[in-house]
Amino acid sequence: MDAMATLARTGPSSLAAAGHRSSASPRPSASLSFAAAYSRNRGHVGLSTVGWSGRANRAARVTTNRIVASSEVEQSYIMIKPDGVQRGLVGEIISRFEKKGFLLKGLKLFQCPKELAQEHYKDLSERPFFPKLIEYITSGPVVCMAWEGAGVVASARKLIGATNPLQAEPGTIRGDLAVQTGRNVVHGSDSADNGKREIALWFKEGELAQWESVHTPWLIE
């Protein structure tokens, strides 16, 4: 009862002063508050100003669908599938890789025989869609390409986009140019080893050009 009487005598001005003193107490910065809240909500991710510049300067390893971007010069087999050829997308797709700065080492328009298609996609031979896949890839000409460059395998996969075009990011080939997995326009090697294997499968000895681009010094230090 005495406490209530005291509160009544102090009046609104005392309460306002108390609130003012409380609000004047030191508060963490917005960035640190966000970091703490985000860390509590997610349990494992937090933002901090401590050591940020040091981490930013470290070399980053970029992964796309578990493919690690490498600084080593690699080769990747890129194939424009029959739907991409029929729709007149050959020039558009080639330009994506040229503008990126990769080196075209092999290029040909080719009618794929059934045996070659089966060998290329042999890892999928047990899947129920395999017969339709073979029928599709042999239904018309494809454009076979061998591209070379530092980290070309992972970078090409990123340029191409997700297997399902509806899940592919805008700006990727599939994200911009396709709407269905069964007609997703282009194939790209999923590893450096597969890049070598597929290029050897689709290109005969002597079909790859050995040359250097005059742009190379403007792309690589």
N, C-alpha and C positions, 0 to 999 in steps of 0.2 A: 504494500500500500504506500509506504514511504517513497519507494522508487518511482511509482506512478505519479505521486504528487510532485516529486522533484522534476520529472520529465515534463509535466504540465507547466511548471514554473519556468523552465528553460525556454520554452516557446520555439517557434519555427526557426528563428534566427540562429539558435544554437545548433539545431539539427543541420541547417544549411552549412554552417561553418565546419561541422564535423565531416559532412559529405565532401566539402571543399578540400579539407586536409587529406581525406582518404584518396581523392582523385589526384591530389598533388604528389602522392607517394611514387617513388620510382617504378617504372614499368619496363618490361623487356622490350627491345625493339621489335618492329613488326616482323622483320625477317626471322628473328630468333623465335618469336611466338609461333609463327607459322611452322617453323622447323619442329618445335616441340610438339605441336598439335598433330602435325603430319606423321611424326615418328610414333606418337602414341596410337594414332588411328591405324597405321599400317603395320607397326611392330618391327619393321626392318629397314625402312627408308627414312632418312632425315636430311635436312639441309643445314649446313653450318658454314659460318664464315671462316672458321679455323682451318688453315691449310688449304683453302679452296684454290688459290692460284697455283700451288704446288701440284695439286691433282690435275688441274686443267692443262698443265704443261707436260704431263706424262703422255707417252705414246699410247693411243687408244686402239684397242682391238675391237673391230666392228663385226657383229655376227648377224646373219640373215638366215633364218631357218637352219641354224646350227652350222652355217658355212662361215668360216673365219676369213676375213679379208686379209690377204697377204701382200707384202711389199715385193714379193718375188714376181718376176715376169712369168706369166702363165699363158696357156692357150685354152680357149673355150670353143666348143662346137655350138653354134647357134643355127637353128633351122626354122625358116618360115614355112609353116604348114600349108596344106592345100587351100584352106579357107583364106589365109592371108594372101596367097598368090591370086586366087580367084577374085578377091575383093580389091585388088590393086593396091595393096599396102606395102609392097616390097620396098619402094623408095623411102617411104615414111619410116619403116623399121630400120633399114640400113642407116639412115641419117641419125637416128638416136645414138647408135654406137660410134659413128664418125664424130658427132658433136661432142661426145663424152671424151674422145681422145684416144680410143683404141685403134689398133692397127689391123686392117683387113689383110689376111694372108691367103685366103682361099675363098672363091665364090663361084657357084655354078647352079644353073637350073637343071633339075634332075627328076626323072620319073622313078620313084622308088619301087623296086621289086618286092614281092611279098617276103622272100627269104631274108632280105636285108632288114626289112621292118621288124620281122620277128626276132632277129638277132639284136637289133638296137633296143627293143623293148622287152628283152628276155626276162628281166627282173619282175615284170608284170604278168608273166605268162600264166600264172595261177589265178589271176583276178578274173572275175566274171565278165568284165568289160573288154577283155583282151581281144576277142575276135572283132568287135566293132572298132577298136582302136586300130587294128591292122588294116581293116577295110577303109577306114578314114584316111590313114596316112598314105595309102597307096591309091587313093581315089583321083589324084591329080598331081601335077608337078609340085615339087618343093624347092626351096632355095637353100642350098647348103653353104654355110659360111664358117670360116675359121678366123677367130679374132684373137689378137695377142695384146698383152699389156700387163702392167703391175696390178695384181689383185683382180684380174678381169673376171674370174669365175664368180666370185661373190658379188661384184659390182654389176655384172650382167644380169644375175638373178634378181637383183634389186631393180634394175631398169625394166626387166620383164614384168615383175609383179607376181602376186599370189596366183596359184594354180587356178583357183576359182575367180574369174574376172570380177564377179560381184563383190568379192572381198579384197580385190587389188586396189591399191591407193591411186587416186587421181594423179596423173602425171606419169604413171608407168604405162608400158605398152598395152598390157591387158586391161588395166584400169581405164584407159582411154579408148581402146579399139575393140574390145570383146565383151560379151555378156554371158557366155556359157562355158563351163569347163570343157565340154566336148568339142568346142570350137574356140579354143583359146589362142589361136593365131601363131604361136611361136614356141619353140623348145630351146632350152639352154642347159648346158652341162651343170651337174650339181656338185662336182668336185674337180680338182685339177687332174686327178688320175682318170676320171671318166672323160674329161676333156680330151686327153691324149688318146684314149681308147676310141672315142666316137669320131675324132678327126681321122684316125687311121682306118676306121670302118667306112667312112663316107668319101674319103679322098684317096685317090691312088698316088703312088710315089711319083713325085715330080709335079703334082698339081698345085702345090702350095708355092706361092711366090716369095722369094727371099729379097726383101727390100727394106729400106729405112725411110720414114716420112721426114720431110723437111720441117714438120711441125714439132718434132720430138724435143728440140731444145727449148721450145716455148711451153712444153707440158711438164717436163721433168728436169730438175736441176742437174 
